Amino acid sequence: MSTPNTQPATPTLEHRVSQLEAELAQIKQLLQPSPHPWWQNVFGTFADCPDYDEAMRLGREYRESLRDIPDSNTAESLEKHDRPF
């Protein structure tokens, strides 16, 4: 009768632990705080981008349109815009 192999699977386990430690080191390096503010990483990203310029224009128009909405609590705005509410 042969004796069963009693050696544990430590090489496999040691390899897996080593691999996990290497991956953890990479993750830790990625999570290091940046030496400069976050906005410096994105500054200029949309330079010369017509879609970005259009989005900014539309946002500006929308915000400006909100300025034209009268305060519904004043008598002047009710008379001027003929709205009860």
mmCIF file as gemmi writes it, N, C-alpha and C atoms, coordinates in Angstrom:
data_model
loop_
_atom_site.group_PDB
_atom_site.id
_atom_site.type_symbol
_atom_site.label_atom_id
_atom_site.label_alt_id
_atom_site.label_comp_id
_atom_site.label_asym_id
_atom_site.label_entity_id
_atom_site.label_seq_id
_atom_site.pdbx_PDB_ins_code
_atom_site.Cartn_x
_atom_site.Cartn_y
_atom_site.Cartn_z
_atom_site.occupancy
_atom_site.B_iso_or_equiv
_atom_site.pdbx_formal_charge
_atom_site.auth_seq_id
_atom_site.auth_asym_id
_atom_site.pdbx_PDB_model_num
ATOM 1 N N . MET Axp A 1 ? 0.847 -1.177 0 1 0 ? 1 A 1
ATOM 2 C CA . MET Axp A 1 ? 0 0 0 1 0 ? 1 A 1
ATOM 3 C C . MET Axp A 1 ? 0.889 1.236 0 1 0 ? 1 A 1
ATOM 4 N N . SER Axp A 2 ? 0.602 2.161 -0.879 1 0 ? 2 A 1
ATOM 5 C CA . SER Axp A 2 ? 1.429 3.352 -0.95 1 0 ? 2 A 1
ATOM 6 C C . SER Axp A 2 ? 0.892 4.402 0.001 1 0 ? 2 A 1
ATOM 7 N N . THR Axp A 3 ? 1.79 5.235 0.487 1 0 ? 3 A 1
ATOM 8 C CA . THR Axp A 3 ? 1.37 6.283 1.41 1 0 ? 3 A 1
ATOM 9 C C . THR Axp A 3 ? 0.868 7.481 0.614 1 0 ? 3 A 1
ATOM 10 N N . PRO Axp A 4 ? -0.191 8.098 1.088 1 0 ? 4 A 1
ATOM 11 C CA . PRO Axp A 4 ? -0.711 9.264 0.365 1 0 ? 4 A 1
ATOM 12 C C . PRO Axp A 4 ? 0.264 10.433 0.456 1 0 ? 4 A 1
ATOM 13 N N . ASN Axp A 5 ? 0.203 11.267 -0.535 1 0 ? 5 A 1
ATOM 14 C CA . ASN Axp A 5 ? 1.065 12.447 -0.557 1 0 ? 5 A 1
ATOM 15 C C . ASN Axp A 5 ? 0.615 13.388 0.558 1 0 ? 5 A 1
ATOM 16 N N . THR Axp A 6 ? 1.436 13.574 1.536 1 0 ? 6 A 1
ATOM 17 C CA . THR Axp A 6 ? 1.071 14.382 2.695 1 0 ? 6 A 1
ATOM 18 C C . THR Axp A 6 ? 1.568 15.814 2.599 1 0 ? 6 A 1
ATOM 19 N N . GLN Axp A 7 ? 2.209 16.144 1.514 1 0 ? 7 A 1
ATOM 20 C CA . GLN Axp A 7 ? 2.693 17.513 1.376 1 0 ? 7 A 1
ATOM 21 C C . GLN Axp A 7 ? 1.514 18.436 1.059 1 0 ? 7 A 1
ATOM 22 N N . PRO Axp A 8 ? 1.376 19.502 1.824 1 0 ? 8 A 1
ATOM 23 C CA . PRO Axp A 8 ? 0.278 20.426 1.557 1 0 ? 8 A 1
ATOM 24 C C . PRO Axp A 8 ? 0.496 21.169 0.238 1 0 ? 8 A 1
ATOM 25 N N . ALA Axp A 9 ? -0.53 21.763 -0.253 1 0 ? 9 A 1
ATOM 26 C CA . ALA Axp A 9 ? -0.463 22.493 -1.52 1 0 ? 9 A 1
ATOM 27 C C . ALA Axp A 9 ? 0.066 23.9 -1.293 1 0 ? 9 A 1
ATOM 28 N N . THR Axp A 10 ? 1.084 24.048 -0.47 1 0 ? 10 A 1
ATOM 29 C CA . THR Axp A 10 ? 1.62 25.368 -0.144 1 0 ? 10 A 1
ATOM 30 C C . THR Axp A 10 ? 2.241 26.089 -1.324 1 0 ? 10 A 1
ATOM 31 N N . PRO Axp A 11 ? 2.892 25.422 -2.252 1 0 ? 11 A 1
ATOM 32 C CA . PRO Axp A 11 ? 3.426 26.197 -3.384 1 0 ? 11 A 1
ATOM 33 C C . PRO Axp A 11 ? 2.307 26.941 -4.123 1 0 ? 11 A 1
ATOM 34 N N . THR Axp A 12 ? 1.184 26.296 -4.303 1 0 ? 12 A 1
ATOM 35 C CA . THR Axp A 12 ? 0.065 26.942 -4.972 1 0 ? 12 A 1
ATOM 36 C C . THR Axp A 12 ? -0.457 28.088 -4.112 1 0 ? 12 A 1
ATOM 37 N N . LEU Axp A 13 ? -0.596 27.824 -2.829 1 0 ? 13 A 1
ATOM 38 C CA . LEU Axp A 13 ? -1.086 28.859 -1.917 1 0 ? 13 A 1
ATOM 39 C C . LEU Axp A 13 ? -0.083 30.007 -1.824 1 0 ? 13 A 1
ATOM 40 N N . GLU Axp A 14 ? 1.183 29.68 -1.735 1 0 ? 14 A 1
ATOM 41 C CA . GLU Axp A 14 ? 2.211 30.721 -1.672 1 0 ? 14 A 1
ATOM 42 C C . GLU Axp A 14 ? 2.218 31.555 -2.949 1 0 ? 14 A 1
ATOM 43 N N . HIS Axp A 15 ? 2.023 30.897 -4.075 1 0 ? 15 A 1
ATOM 44 C CA . HIS Axp A 15 ? 1.974 31.623 -5.347 1 0 ? 15 A 1
ATOM 45 C C . HIS Axp A 15 ? 0.764 32.555 -5.384 1 0 ? 15 A 1
ATOM 46 N N . ARG Axp A 16 ? -0.371 32.065 -4.939 1 0 ? 16 A 1
ATOM 47 C CA . ARG Axp A 16 ? -1.586 32.891 -4.929 1 0 ? 16 A 1
ATOM 48 C C . ARG Axp A 16 ? -1.44 34.087 -3.998 1 0 ? 16 A 1
ATOM 49 N N . VAL Axp A 17 ? -0.851 33.868 -2.833 1 0 ? 17 A 1
ATOM 50 C CA . VAL Axp A 17 ? -0.646 34.969 -1.889 1 0 ? 17 A 1
ATOM 51 C C . VAL Axp A 17 ? 0.326 35.986 -2.478 1 0 ? 17 A 1
ATOM 52 N N . SER Axp A 18 ? 1.367 35.503 -3.106 1 0 ? 18 A 1
ATOM 53 C CA . SER Axp A 18 ? 2.342 36.397 -3.737 1 0 ? 18 A 1
ATOM 54 C C . SER Axp A 18 ? 1.679 37.237 -4.824 1 0 ? 18 A 1
ATOM 55 N N . GLN Axp A 19 ? 0.833 36.602 -5.611 1 0 ? 19 A 1
ATOM 56 C CA . GLN Axp A 19 ? 0.119 37.309 -6.669 1 0 ? 19 A 1
ATOM 57 C C . GLN Axp A 19 ? -0.814 38.374 -6.074 1 0 ? 19 A 1
ATOM 58 N N . LEU Axp A 20 ? -1.535 38.028 -5.027 1 0 ? 20 A 1
ATOM 59 C CA . LEU Axp A 20 ? -2.433 38.983 -4.37 1 0 ? 20 A 1
ATOM 60 C C . LEU Axp A 20 ? -1.657 40.156 -3.771 1 0 ? 20 A 1
ATOM 61 N N . GLU Axp A 21 ? -0.514 39.875 -3.193 1 0 ? 21 A 1
ATOM 62 C CA . GLU Axp A 21 ? 0.299 40.957 -2.628 1 0 ? 21 A 1
ATOM 63 C C . GLU Axp A 21 ? 0.773 41.91 -3.721 1 0 ? 21 A 1
ATOM 64 N N . ALA Axp A 22 ? 1.147 41.374 -4.868 1 0 ? 22 A 1
ATOM 65 C CA . ALA Axp A 22 ? 1.593 42.224 -5.978 1 0 ? 22 A 1
ATOM 66 C C . ALA Axp A 22 ? 0.433 43.092 -6.477 1 0 ? 22 A 1
ATOM 67 N N . GLU Axp A 23 ? -0.754 42.499 -6.611 1 0 ? 23 A 1
ATOM 68 C CA . GLU Axp A 23 ? -1.927 43.261 -7.059 1 0 ? 23 A 1
ATOM 69 C C . GLU Axp A 23 ? -2.294 44.334 -6.035 1 0 ? 23 A 1
ATOM 70 N N . LEU Axp A 24 ? -2.211 44.006 -4.763 1 0 ? 24 A 1
ATOM 71 C CA . LEU Axp A 24 ? -2.514 44.979 -3.714 1 0 ? 24 A 1
ATOM 72 C C . LEU Axp A 24 ? -1.532 46.146 -3.761 1 0 ? 24 A 1
ATOM 73 N N . ALA Axp A 25 ? -0.275 45.857 -4.006 1 0 ? 25 A 1
ATOM 74 C CA . ALA Axp A 25 ? 0.722 46.929 -4.119 1 0 ? 25 A 1
ATOM 75 C C . ALA Axp A 25 ? 0.385 47.855 -5.282 1 0 ? 25 A 1
ATOM 76 N N . GLN Axp A 26 ? -0.07 47.278 -6.409 1 0 ? 26 A 1
ATOM 77 C CA . GLN Axp A 26 ? -0.468 48.102 -7.552 1 0 ? 26 A 1
ATOM 78 C C . GLN Axp A 26 ? -1.662 48.981 -7.21 1 0 ? 26 A 1
ATOM 79 N N . ILE Axp A 27 ? -2.632 48.415 -6.535 1 0 ? 27 A 1
ATOM 80 C CA . ILE Axp A 27 ? -3.834 49.173 -6.148 1 0 ? 27 A 1
ATOM 81 C C . ILE Axp A 27 ? -3.464 50.302 -5.198 1 0 ? 27 A 1
ATOM 82 N N . LYS Axp A 28 ? -2.622 50.01 -4.238 1 0 ? 28 A 1
ATOM 83 C CA . LYS Axp A 28 ? -2.193 51.047 -3.3 1 0 ? 28 A 1
ATOM 84 C C . LYS Axp A 28 ? -1.481 52.181 -4.023 1 0 ? 28 A 1
ATOM 85 N N . GLN Axp A 29 ? -0.694 51.834 -5.027 1 0 ? 29 A 1
ATOM 86 C CA . GLN Axp A 29 ? 0.018 52.862 -5.777 1 0 ? 29 A 1
ATOM 87 C C . GLN Axp A 29 ? -0.969 53.737 -6.546 1 0 ? 29 A 1
ATOM 88 N N . LEU Axp A 30 ? -2.018 53.138 -7.086 1 0 ? 30 A 1
ATOM 89 C CA . LEU Axp A 30 ? -3.036 53.906 -7.807 1 0 ? 30 A 1
ATOM 90 C C . LEU Axp A 30 ? -3.811 54.838 -6.882 1 0 ? 30 A 1
ATOM 91 N N . LEU Axp A 31 ? -3.96 54.443 -5.634 1 0 ? 31 A 1
ATOM 92 C CA . LEU Axp A 31 ? -4.748 55.216 -4.681 1 0 ? 31 A 1
ATOM 93 C C . LEU Axp A 31 ? -3.943 56.291 -3.952 1 0 ? 31 A 1
ATOM 94 N N . GLN Axp A 32 ? -2.683 56.409 -4.282 1 0 ? 32 A 1
ATOM 95 C CA . GLN Axp A 32 ? -1.865 57.444 -3.651 1 0 ? 32 A 1
ATOM 96 C C . GLN Axp A 32 ? -2.431 58.818 -4.01 1 0 ? 32 A 1
ATOM 97 N N . PRO Axp A 33 ? -2.454 59.733 -3.054 1 0 ? 33 A 1
ATOM 98 C CA . PRO Axp A 33 ? -2.956 61.07 -3.364 1 0 ? 33 A 1
ATOM 99 C C . PRO Axp A 33 ? -2.101 61.746 -4.433 1 0 ? 33 A 1
ATOM 100 N N . SER Axp A 34 ? -2.774 62.49 -5.272 1 0 ? 34 A 1
ATOM 101 C CA . SER Axp A 34 ? -2.085 63.187 -6.351 1 0 ? 34 A 1
ATOM 102 C C . SER Axp A 34 ? -1.318 64.374 -5.776 1 0 ? 34 A 1
ATOM 103 N N . PRO Axp A 35 ? -0.166 64.702 -6.338 1 0 ? 35 A 1
ATOM 104 C CA . PRO Axp A 35 ? 0.6 65.84 -5.823 1 0 ? 35 A 1
ATOM 105 C C . PRO Axp A 35 ? -0.014 67.188 -6.21 1 0 ? 35 A 1
ATOM 106 N N . HIS Axp A 36 ? -1.036 67.181 -7.063 1 0 ? 36 A 1
ATOM 107 C CA . HIS Axp A 36 ? -1.683 68.431 -7.458 1 0 ? 36 A 1
ATOM 108 C C . HIS Axp A 36 ? -3.198 68.248 -7.425 1 0 ? 36 A 1
ATOM 109 N N . PRO Axp A 37 ? -3.967 69.332 -7.406 1 0 ? 37 A 1
ATOM 110 C CA . PRO Axp A 37 ? -5.43 69.247 -7.323 1 0 ? 37 A 1
ATOM 111 C C . PRO Axp A 37 ? -6.038 68.486 -8.509 1 0 ? 37 A 1
ATOM 112 N N . TRP Axp A 38 ? -7.193 67.872 -8.267 1 0 ? 38 A 1
ATOM 113 C CA . TRP Axp A 38 ? -7.854 67.046 -9.282 1 0 ? 38 A 1
ATOM 114 C C . TRP Axp A 38 ? -8.157 67.829 -10.549 1 0 ? 38 A 1
ATOM 115 N N . TRP Axp A 39 ? -8.505 69.098 -10.406 1 0 ? 39 A 1
ATOM 116 C CA . TRP Axp A 39 ? -8.932 69.862 -11.578 1 0 ? 39 A 1
ATOM 117 C C . TRP Axp A 39 ? -7.783 70.076 -12.56 1 0 ? 39 A 1
ATOM 118 N N . GLN Axp A 40 ? -6.558 70.008 -12.067 1 0 ? 40 A 1
ATOM 119 C CA . GLN Axp A 40 ? -5.423 70.154 -12.983 1 0 ? 40 A 1
ATOM 120 C C . GLN Axp A 40 ? -5.304 68.945 -13.919 1 0 ? 40 A 1
ATOM 121 N N . ASN Axp A 41 ? -5.859 67.804 -13.51 1 0 ? 41 A 1
ATOM 122 C CA . ASN Axp A 41 ? -5.847 66.616 -14.367 1 0 ? 41 A 1
ATOM 123 C C . ASN Axp A 41 ? -6.821 66.752 -15.527 1 0 ? 41 A 1
ATOM 124 N N . VAL Axp A 42 ? -7.899 67.523 -15.339 1 0 ? 42 A 1
ATOM 125 C CA . VAL Axp A 42 ? -8.912 67.645 -16.391 1 0 ? 42 A 1
ATOM 126 C C . VAL Axp A 42 ? -8.859 68.981 -17.11 1 0 ? 42 A 1
ATOM 127 N N . PHE Axp A 43 ? -8.074 69.905 -16.615 1 0 ? 43 A 1
ATOM 128 C CA . PHE Axp A 43 ? -7.99 71.229 -17.227 1 0 ? 43 A 1
ATOM 129 C C . PHE Axp A 43 ? -7.518 71.1 -18.676 1 0 ? 43 A 1
ATOM 130 N N . GLY Axp A 44 ? -8.273 71.682 -19.579 1 0 ? 44 A 1
ATOM 131 C CA . GLY Axp A 44 ? -7.912 71.659 -20.988 1 0 ? 44 A 1
ATOM 132 C C . GLY Axp A 44 ? -8.388 70.427 -21.744 1 0 ? 44 A 1
ATOM 133 N N . THR Axp A 45 ? -9.067 69.507 -21.054 1 0 ? 45 A 1
ATOM 134 C CA . THR Axp A 45 ? -9.529 68.29 -21.698 1 0 ? 45 A 1
ATOM 135 C C . THR Axp A 45 ? -10.471 68.586 -22.858 1 0 ? 45 A 1
ATOM 136 N N . PHE Axp A 46 ? -11.303 69.618 -22.699 1 0 ? 46 A 1
ATOM 137 C CA . PHE Axp A 46 ? -12.297 69.94 -23.717 1 0 ? 46 A 1
ATOM 138 C C . PHE Axp A 46 ? -11.88 71.116 -24.601 1 0 ? 46 A 1
ATOM 139 N N . ALA Axp A 47 ? -10.625 71.424 -24.637 1 0 ? 47 A 1
ATOM 140 C CA . ALA Axp A 47 ? -10.152 72.522 -25.481 1 0 ? 47 A 1
ATOM 141 C C . ALA Axp A 47 ? -10.468 72.214 -26.938 1 0 ? 47 A 1
ATOM 142 N N . ASP Axp A 48 ? -10.964 73.221 -27.622 1 0 ? 48 A 1
ATOM 143 C CA . ASP Axp A 48 ? -11.29 73.101 -29.043 1 0 ? 48 A 1
ATOM 144 C C . ASP Axp A 48 ? -12.291 71.979 -29.333 1 0 ? 48 A 1
ATOM 145 N N . CYS Axp A 49 ? -13.245 71.778 -28.423 1 0 ? 49 A 1
ATOM 146 C CA . CYS Axp A 49 ? -14.276 70.748 -28.615 1 0 ? 49 A 1
ATOM 147 C C . CYS Axp A 49 ? -15.61 71.445 -28.879 1 0 ? 49 A 1
ATOM 148 N N . PRO Axp A 50 ? -16.123 71.38 -30.097 1 0 ? 50 A 1
ATOM 149 C CA . PRO Axp A 50 ? -17.364 72.082 -30.416 1 0 ? 50 A 1
ATOM 150 C C . PRO Axp A 50 ? -18.56 71.575 -29.61 1 0 ? 50 A 1
ATOM 151 N N . ASP Axp A 51 ? -18.587 70.294 -29.274 1 0 ? 51 A 1
ATOM 152 C CA . ASP Axp A 51 ? -19.7 69.767 -28.477 1 0 ? 51 A 1
ATOM 153 C C . ASP Axp A 51 ? -19.704 70.385 -27.079 1 0 ? 51 A 1
ATOM 154 N N . TYR Axp A 52 ? -18.528 70.522 -26.494 1 0 ? 52 A 1
ATOM 155 C CA . TYR Axp A 52 ? -18.427 71.144 -25.172 1 0 ? 52 A 1
ATOM 156 C C . TYR Axp A 52 ? -18.853 72.609 -25.249 1 0 ? 52 A 1
ATOM 157 N N . ASP Axp A 53 ? -18.393 73.309 -26.268 1 0 ? 53 A 1
ATOM 158 C CA . ASP Axp A 53 ? -18.771 74.716 -26.431 1 0 ? 53 A 1
ATOM 159 C C . ASP Axp A 53 ? -20.281 74.856 -26.572 1 0 ? 53 A 1
ATOM 160 N N . GLU Axp A 54 ? -20.897 73.964 -27.319 1 0 ? 54 A 1
ATOM 161 C CA . GLU Axp A 54 ? -22.355 73.988 -27.494 1 0 ? 54 A 1
ATOM 162 C C . GLU Axp A 54 ? -23.068 73.718 -26.166 1 0 ? 54 A 1
ATOM 163 N N . ALA Axp A 55 ? -22.579 72.757 -25.406 1 0 ? 55 A 1
ATOM 164 C CA . ALA Axp A 55 ? -23.182 72.448 -24.105 1 0 ? 55 A 1
ATOM 165 C C . ALA Axp A 55 ? -23.087 73.656 -23.173 1 0 ? 55 A 1
ATOM 166 N N . MET Axp A 56 ? -21.956 74.339 -23.186 1 0 ? 56 A 1
ATOM 167 C CA . MET Axp A 56 ? -21.798 75.523 -22.342 1 0 ? 56 A 1
ATOM 168 C C . MET Axp A 56 ? -22.742 76.642 -22.79 1 0 ? 56 A 1
ATOM 169 N N . ARG Axp A 57 ? -22.895 76.801 -24.099 1 0 ? 57 A 1
ATOM 170 C CA . ARG Axp A 57 ? -23.789 77.825 -24.627 1 0 ? 57 A 1
ATOM 171 C C . ARG Axp A 57 ? -25.237 77.535 -24.222 1 0 ? 57 A 1
ATOM 172 N N . LEU Axp A 58 ? -25.656 76.29 -24.367 1 0 ? 58 A 1
ATOM 173 C CA . LEU Axp A 58 ? -27.021 75.914 -24.001 1 0 ? 58 A 1
ATOM 174 C C . LEU Axp A 58 ? -27.26 76.085 -22.499 1 0 ? 58 A 1
ATOM 175 N N . GLY Axp A 59 ? -26.284 75.729 -21.697 1 0 ? 59 A 1
ATOM 176 C CA . GLY Axp A 59 ? -26.413 75.909 -20.249 1 0 ? 59 A 1
ATOM 177 C C . GLY Axp A 59 ? -26.534 77.378 -19.885 1 0 ? 59 A 1
ATOM 178 N N . ARG Axp A 60 ? -25.727 78.208 -20.529 1 0 ? 60 A 1
ATOM 179 C CA . ARG Axp A 60 ? -25.778 79.654 -20.288 1 0 ? 60 A 1
ATOM 180 C C . ARG Axp A 60 ? -27.149 80.206 -20.679 1 0 ? 60 A 1
ATOM 181 N N . GLU Axp A 61 ? -27.648 79.798 -21.853 1 0 ? 61 A 1
ATOM 182 C CA . GLU Axp A 61 ? -28.965 80.26 -22.292 1 0 ? 61 A 1
ATOM 183 C C . GLU Axp A 61 ? -30.047 79.851 -21.297 1 0 ? 61 A 1
ATOM 184 N N . TYR Axp A 62 ? -29.973 78.637 -20.809 1 0 ? 62 A 1
ATOM 185 C CA . TYR Axp A 62 ? -30.96 78.16 -19.852 1 0 ? 62 A 1
ATOM 186 C C . TYR Axp A 62 ? -30.907 78.981 -18.563 1 0 ? 62 A 1
ATOM 187 N N . ARG Axp A 63 ? -29.719 79.199 -18.041 1 0 ? 63 A 1
ATOM 188 C CA . ARG Axp A 63 ? -29.605 79.978 -16.802 1 0 ? 63 A 1
ATOM 189 C C . ARG Axp A 63 ? -30.098 81.401 -17.001 1 0 ? 63 A 1
ATOM 190 N N . GLU Axp A 64 ? -29.791 81.977 -18.157 1 0 ? 64 A 1
ATOM 191 C CA . GLU Axp A 64 ? -30.263 83.329 -18.435 1 0 ? 64 A 1
ATOM 192 C C . GLU Axp A 64 ? -31.775 83.357 -18.582 1 0 ? 64 A 1
ATOM 193 N N . SER Axp A 65 ? -32.367 82.307 -19.116 1 0 ? 65 A 1
ATOM 194 C CA . SER Axp A 65 ? -33.826 82.265 -19.252 1 0 ? 65 A 1
ATOM 195 C C . SER Axp A 65 ? -34.5 82.213 -17.887 1 0 ? 65 A 1
ATOM 196 N N . LEU Axp A 66 ? -33.821 81.645 -16.913 1 0 ? 66 A 1
ATOM 197 C CA . LEU Axp A 66 ? -34.396 81.585 -15.565 1 0 ? 66 A 1
ATOM 198 C C . LEU Axp A 66 ? -34.447 82.972 -14.933 1 0 ? 66 A 1
ATOM 199 N N . ARG Axp A 67 ? -33.555 83.841 -15.327 1 0 ? 67 A 1
ATOM 200 C CA . ARG Axp A 67 ? -33.564 85.202 -14.793 1 0 ? 67 A 1
ATOM 201 C C . ARG Axp A 67 ? -34.791 85.967 -15.259 1 0 ? 67 A 1
ATOM 202 N N . ASP Axp A 68 ? -35.338 85.599 -16.412 1 0 ? 68 A 1
ATOM 203 C CA . ASP Axp A 68 ? -36.485 86.292 -16.982 1 0 ? 68 A 1
ATOM 204 C C . ASP Axp A 68 ? -37.803 85.855 -16.364 1 0 ? 68 A 1
ATOM 205 N N . ILE Axp A 69 ? -37.785 84.766 -15.602 1 0 ? 69 A 1
ATOM 206 C CA . ILE Axp A 69 ? -39.023 84.304 -14.978 1 0 ? 69 A 1
ATOM 207 C C . ILE Axp A 69 ? -39.334 85.227 -13.808 1 0 ? 69 A 1
ATOM 208 N N . PRO Axp A 70 ? -40.526 85.838 -13.808 1 0 ? 70 A 1
ATOM 209 C CA . PRO Axp A 70 ? -40.864 86.787 -12.751 1 0 ? 70 A 1
ATOM 210 C C . PRO Axp A 70 ? -41.151 86.081 -11.43 1 0 ? 70 A 1
ATOM 211 N N . ASP Axp A 71 ? -41.037 86.84 -10.383 1 0 ? 71 A 1
ATOM 212 C CA . ASP Axp A 71 ? -41.393 86.344 -9.062 1 0 ? 71 A 1
ATOM 213 C C . ASP Axp A 71 ? -42.915 86.311 -8.991 1 0 ? 71 A 1
ATOM 214 N N . SER Axp A 72 ? -43.493 85.157 -8.872 1 0 ? 72 A 1
ATOM 215 C CA . SER Axp A 72 ? -44.955 85.018 -8.937 1 0 ? 72 A 1
ATOM 216 C C . SER Axp A 72 ? -45.66 85.598 -7.722 1 0 ? 72 A 1
ATOM 217 N N . ASN Axp A 73 ? -44.934 86.055 -6.729 1 0 ? 73 A 1
ATOM 218 C CA . ASN Axp A 73 ? -45.562 86.606 -5.522 1 0 ? 73 A 1
ATOM 219 C C . ASN Axp A 73 ? -45.804 88.104 -5.603 1 0 ? 73 A 1
ATOM 220 N N . THR Axp A 74 ? -45.332 88.757 -6.643 1 0 ? 74 A 1
ATOM 221 C CA . THR Axp A 74 ? -45.505 90.203 -6.712 1 0 ? 74 A 1
ATOM 222 C C . THR Axp A 74 ? -46.672 90.561 -7.617 1 0 ? 74 A 1
ATOM 223 N N . ALA Axp A 75 ? -47.377 91.627 -7.279 1 0 ? 75 A 1
ATOM 224 C CA . ALA Axp A 75 ? -48.523 92.082 -8.068 1 0 ? 75 A 1
ATOM 225 C C . ALA Axp A 75 ? -48.067 92.522 -9.447 1 0 ? 75 A 1
ATOM 226 N N . GLU Axp A 76 ? -46.872 93.117 -9.516 1 0 ? 76 A 1
ATOM 227 C CA . GLU Axp A 76 ? -46.351 93.578 -10.799 1 0 ? 76 A 1
ATOM 228 C C . GLU Axp A 76 ? -46.18 92.425 -11.772 1 0 ? 76 A 1
ATOM 229 N N . SER Axp A 77 ? -45.664 91.303 -11.296 1 0 ? 77 A 1
ATOM 230 C CA . SER Axp A 77 ? -45.456 90.169 -12.191 1 0 ? 77 A 1
ATOM 231 C C . SER Axp A 77 ? -46.787 89.571 -12.619 1 0 ? 77 A 1
ATOM 232 N N . LEU Axp A 78 ? -47.8 89.606 -11.755 1 0 ? 78 A 1
ATOM 233 C CA . LEU Axp A 78 ? -49.106 89.095 -12.126 1 0 ? 78 A 1
ATOM 234 C C . LEU Axp A 78 ? -49.718 89.939 -13.23 1 0 ? 78 A 1
ATOM 235 N N . GLU Axp A 79 ? -49.595 91.247 -13.103 1 0 ? 79 A 1
ATOM 236 C CA . GLU Axp A 79 ? -50.148 92.14 -14.121 1 0 ? 79 A 1
ATOM 237 C C . GLU Axp A 79 ? -49.352 92.041 -15.419 1 0 ? 79 A 1
ATOM 238 N N . LYS Axp A 80 ? -48.052 92.025 -15.285 1 0 ? 80 A 1
ATOM 239 C CA . LYS Axp A 80 ? -47.176 92.045 -16.448 1 0 ? 80 A 1
ATOM 240 C C . LYS Axp A 80 ? -47.313 90.78 -17.295 1 0 ? 80 A 1
ATOM 241 N N . HIS Axp A 81 ? -47.436 89.638 -16.647 1 0 ? 81 A 1
ATOM 242 C CA . HIS Axp A 81 ? -47.436 88.369 -17.361 1 0 ? 81 A 1
ATOM 243 C C . HIS Axp A 81 ? -48.796 87.721 -17.399 1 0 ? 81 A 1
ATOM 244 N N . ASP Axp A 82 ? -49.785 88.34 -16.787 1 0 ? 82 A 1
ATOM 245 C CA . ASP Axp A 82 ? -51.153 87.895 -16.871 1 0 ? 82 A 1
ATOM 246 C C . ASP Axp A 82 ? -51.304 86.433 -16.422 1 0 ? 82 A 1
ATOM 247 N N . ARG Axp A 83 ? -50.573 86.057 -15.383 1 0 ? 83 A 1
ATOM 248 C CA . ARG Axp A 83 ? -50.666 84.714 -14.863 1 0 ? 83 A 1
ATOM 249 C C . ARG Axp A 83 ? -51.113 84.776 -13.412 1 0 ? 83 A 1
ATOM 250 N N . PRO Axp A 84 ? -52.082 83.975 -13.018 1 0 ? 84 A 1
ATOM 251 C CA . PRO Axp A 84 ? -52.53 84.016 -11.617 1 0 ? 84 A 1
ATOM 252 C C . PRO Axp A 84 ? -51.58 83.316 -10.68 1 0 ? 84 A 1
ATOM 253 N N . PHE Axp A 85 ? -50.756 82.447 -11.194 1 0 ? 85 A 1
ATOM 254 C CA . PHE Axp A 85 ? -49.86 81.703 -10.29 1 0 ? 85 A 1
ATOM 255 C C . PHE Axp A 85 ? -48.447 81.797 -10.728 1 0 ? 85 A 1
